[in-house]
Amino acid sequence: MAAYFSWLYFIQYMNNVYNKAERAAPEVSPCSHTYILK
């Protein structure tokens, strides 16, 4: 169960990072969101 909640937290965190990056660079398409992982 702990792993499940940490996974939800991870998804929420990635969504926050992606949303901030999207606001900073609107030209970045959703298909290229993997740049966050690099």
C-alpha positions in Angstrom: 0.0 0.0 0.0 2.9 2.4 0.8 4.3 1.8 -2.7 0.8 2.7 -4.2 0.7 6.0 -2.3 4.3 6.8 -3.3 3.4 6.1 -6.9 0.4 8.5 -6.7 2.7 11.1 -5.2 5.3 10.6 -7.9 2.6 11.0 -10.6 1.3 14.2 -8.9 4.9 15.5 -8.7 5.6 14.8 -12.3 2.3 16.5 -13.3 3.3 19.6 -11.3 6.8 19.7 -12.9 5.3 19.2 -16.4 2.6 21.9 -15.8 5.3 24.4 -14.7 7.5 23.5 -17.7 4.5 23.8 -20.0 3.7 27.3 -18.7 7.3 28.3 -19.1 7.6 26.9 -22.6 4.2 26.6 -24.2 5.7 25.4 -27.5 6.7 22.1 -25.9 4.3 19.4 -27.0 2.8 16.7 -24.6 4.5 14.1 -26.8 8.0 15.4 -25.8 7.4 15.5 -22.0 10.2 12.9 -21.6 12.7 15.7 -21.5 11.9 16.1 -17.8 13.4 12.7 -17.1 16.7 13.5 -18.7 
